Amino acid sequence: MTMSLKDANVGQTYIIENIKTNDDEVNSFLFRLGCYSGEPITIMSKKRKGIIVSIKDGRYNFDNLLAESILVH
């Protein structure tokens, strides 16, 4: 089942399926973080304005708009 990061459960690891953004700069930034199709991503916590994720060995805070554009399964 495909869902956005915003809808994912805290504490679970998902596989990134797709990133839906038309901004090449954002796509490039996410790629440098290791956030691209086929990579695992773990939801560490959710806040009112964003979500904290773990990708590879780093932790990152994504705002809700960016979290909605990252699709996982």
N, C-alpha and C positions, 0 to 999 in steps of 0.2 A: 504494500500500500504506500503510495507516494504522498508525502505531506511536506509542508514548509517547516523550517527549523522552529518557527514561532509556535507551531502546533505540537512539536516533539516533546517527549517526556524527559524530565530532569533525571540524570543518572544513567541514561541509556546511550549506547553507541549506535550510530546509524552510518549508512554508506551514502555519500553524496551522489545523487543521481544527475542533477542538472543545476545550473545557475542561470536564472532568468533575469539578466540585466542588459541593457543596451549601451552601457557605459564602458568603453574599452579600458579606461583608467581603473575603474572598480574591478573589472575582470582581471586585469594585470596584478593589482594589489592582492586579490584573493588567491591568485595562482602562486604568488611569491610566499604566501602564508602556508601553502600546501592545501588550499581549499579548492579542489577540482573533482570532476567526476571520477568515481571509483575509490576515493579516499575515505577512510573512517573519520567520523567526527563525533565527539561526546558532548552532551549537554551537561554543563557543570551546574548552572543555576539560571534562574529567570528573574528579572527585575521588571518593574513597571515600564521602563523605557527601553529595555534591551535584554540581551541574552549573553551569557558567558559560556564559551565553548572551548574545548580542548582539541587542537589539531596537531598531530605529530607530537612534539615536545613543548608546544606553547599554548598559552591560554589567551583568548581574545574576547573582547566585548563588542558585539555587533548590535547596532540599533534595530528596532523592530522592522523598519523598512527593509534593511539588508537581510535580516533573518527570513522575511517573507519571500525573498527572491532566491533563497537556497533551498532546493528540493532534495529530500532524503527519502530513503526507504529502509 
